[in-house]
């Protein structure tokens, strides 16, 4: 008797038929689905005026959506199906959910300009993700440039764009109409950073010396405890620190580009070996 559902084939058409799928192959897709559920739940909670819980759900969605691909690669469970699903989930969790939450909380005070800012942020996030997918397939890109993102990555943009909400939660600002216009401008700024060509260091090539591992673990544990105990203060300071880091990253990229050009020029001037 035929089953009502099509068999799940993680390797796509043309691959071997698998009757029993290992759990490790399904786990990354389950995490992606949970991330979508968290992002959409954040939108619902925002329109129910439960803003703190809504922001937490959006942050959880961004976190889950940011680690599902890494878990898939660690488990050797990558698949075309998972890659396509992850791409579709990214626009929801990094673009639509943060935009609607910040609109429901702050940008609606600015009227139509606030809605336009929210729309442009979501669109910019989609463009950023599409460009990332294209650059990820570019085989002609110099290896050292892979150490830098082109533009602010979408997960970071989702966390950064909600900075005004964090500031309201800690009582640093008053959520009035004027602040709504300020938040609209800030949202447009983050949207521009997403689609810009600003080089942002990825940190993927950082290697930790053996004698620094334990202090690093202690520092990460301290950050997590601060995040749990003082979430909005910690997030505010983290976002401000990240914004300060962006011009430093661009300057480091410029220095690296000049160094690579000098190396290429020096190599071109050397006589060919016999």
N, C-alpha and C positions, 0 to 999 in steps of 0.2 A: 504494500500500500504506500503510495507516495506521501512524503511528509509535506506539511504546509510551508516549510521554510527551505530556502535554498542552502545547500551545504556551504559552510564557511571554509574558504580556500585562501589562506593568508599569502600564498606565493603567487596568486593571480593566475590568469589563464596560461596554459602552456606548461605549468609546473606539474609536479607529481601530485596525484590524487591522494589525499590524506583523509582517512576515515575517522581517526582519533587525533584531535588537536591537543598538543601539550599545553598545560596551564600557562607556562611561561610565554607562549605565543599570544594568549588572550589577555594576559595581565596588562600590557601597555594600553590596549584598546579599552579595557575597563576603566583605567585611570583617566583616559580621555573623556569617556562618557560621564564619569563622576565630575570632571572639571566643567563640562557643559552644564550639568545639573546645578553645580554650585553657582556658576555665572548667571544662569537664568533665574535661580532662586534669589540671588542678590538683586536682580531687577525687580522681582515681585516684592521683596521686603522693602525696597526703596519706595515703591508706590504705596506701600502700607505704612509709610512714615517710620519704619523701624530701621533707621539709617545706620546705626553702629553695626548691627548684625549684617546689614546689606553690604557694608564696606568689607567686613570680615569675610563674607562669602565670596566677594569678588577677588579679594587677595588670595583666598584658598584656591579659587579657580585658576588664577594666574600662576600660583605655585605648582598646582598639579599639571597644568598645561605646559609648564616649563620643564618638568622632569620626566614626562611620559616618553619623550624621544630618547632621553639619556638612559632611562631604564630599559627601553627596547634594545638599544645598542649594547648595554651591559649584559642583557640576557640573550643576546644574539637572536632577538625576536622581531627584527625589523621586517616590514612588508610594505608592498605598494598600497594595500588597503589601509594600513595604519598611517602611512605618510599622508594619504589623501584625507583621511578622517581628521588627522591632527591639524592639517592646514585649514580645514573648514571650522574646526573648534577654535583655532587661534583668533579668527576674526570676531567670534562671539565673546570670548573671554578677555581678550586684550583690547578690543575696540568697542563693540556694542555695549557690553555690560558696564564698563567704567563710564562711558559717555552718558548712558541713561541714568546711572546712579548719581553722578555729579549734576546732571540736569535737574533731576527731581529734587535734589537737596539745595543747590545754589543757583545754577544757571537760569532756572525758570524765573528768578527774580529780575533778570535782565530782559525778559520778554523774548522777542524774535531773535535778537543778536545772540542770546544764550543758546537757543536751539540751533542756530547756524553753526556756532562754535562746536556744539556736541556732534552735529552731523559731520563737520569737517574733520574732527578728530577720528571718528569711526572710519571715514573714507581714507584718511591718511594712514591709519593702521592697516587697512586692507592693501593699500599701495606698498607700504613698507614690507608686508609679508610676501607680496608677489615678487618684489625686487629681491628679497632674501632668497626665495626659491630659485630665481634665475641665476643669481651670483653663486649659489651653492653648486650649480651645475657647470659653472664656467671653469674649464680646465686650463685656460690660457692665463689666468690670473696669477701673478707672482706669489710664491709660497708665503713670503713674509707679510703680504697684505691680508692673508687669511687670519692674521692675528688681530685684525680690526674689523668691527662691524662698519657698514656704511649707513650712517644715521643711527639714532638711538634705537636699540632693539625694542620690539613691541612689548615684551613683558615689563621692561623697565619703564616704558611710556605709560603703561596701565597703572603702575604704582606711583609714578611721578605726577600724573595728571590729577590725582586725588589729594595732592598736598593741601589745597585750600580746605578740604573736608577735615583733614587731620588738625589743621590750625584752629578750626571752629570747635572741634571736640575738646581741645585743651584750653579753650577760652582765650586764645590769643587775638582773635578778631571777632567782629560782630557780623552775622550773616544778613546784611541789609541789601538794598537795591544797588548801592554804590559798589559794595563788594561783589555783587553778582556780575557787574560789568568788568571788574578787575579779574574775576575768575574766568570770564569769557575770553579776555585777552590772554590770560595764562594758558588756557586750553588751546587757543590758536598757536601759541608759542610752542607748546609740546607737540602739536600736530606738525608744525614746521620742522621741528627737530627729528621727527620720525621719517619724513620724506627727504630731509637734507642729505648732503654727502659728507656730513661731519664724521670723521673717523673716531670710533669709540673702541678703546682697547678691550678685548674679550677676556684676557686673563687665562686663556686656555693653555698657554705654554709656560705658565709660572710653575717652577719646581721648588718645593719646600725643602730646605736643608734638614738633615736628620735631627740636628739639635734644636730646630725650631718647631718641630711637629707638636710636641706637648704644649708649648705656649700657644700655638695656633688653636689647638683643640680647646684649651681653656678660654681663649678669646671668643671662639664661636659659642661656647656654652654660656659665657657672660652675655653675649649679644642676644641669644635666645631667651635667657632669663629676663633681660631688660625688655625684650619685645613682649613677653607674656605679662610682666608686671606693669610696665609703662608703655603700652602699645603705641599710642598716638604720639607721645613725645619722641619715642625711639624712631618711629617712621618719619616724623617731621625732620629730625636731625639727619637721618639716613638719606632722605631725598635731597636735602640742602647740600649735604656732602657730595652726593652724586652729581648735582648740578655744578658744583665747584670742580669736580673731577673732569668734566667734559672739555673745558678749554685746555686743561693740562694734557689730556689725551691727544687733542688735536696738535698741540705743540710737539709732543713726542713723535707723532706720526710724521710731521714735517721734517724733524731731525732725521728720522729713520729713512725717509724718502731721499733726502740729500745724501746721506751716507751710501745708500744703494746706488744712486746715480754716480757718485764718485768711484765706487767699486766697478761699476760697468764701464766707466770711462777709462779707468786704469787697465782693466782687462782688454779693452779694445786697442789700447796703445802698445800692448806687449806684442813683440814679434811672434809670428806663428812658429811653433816647434817644428824642427826638421823631422 
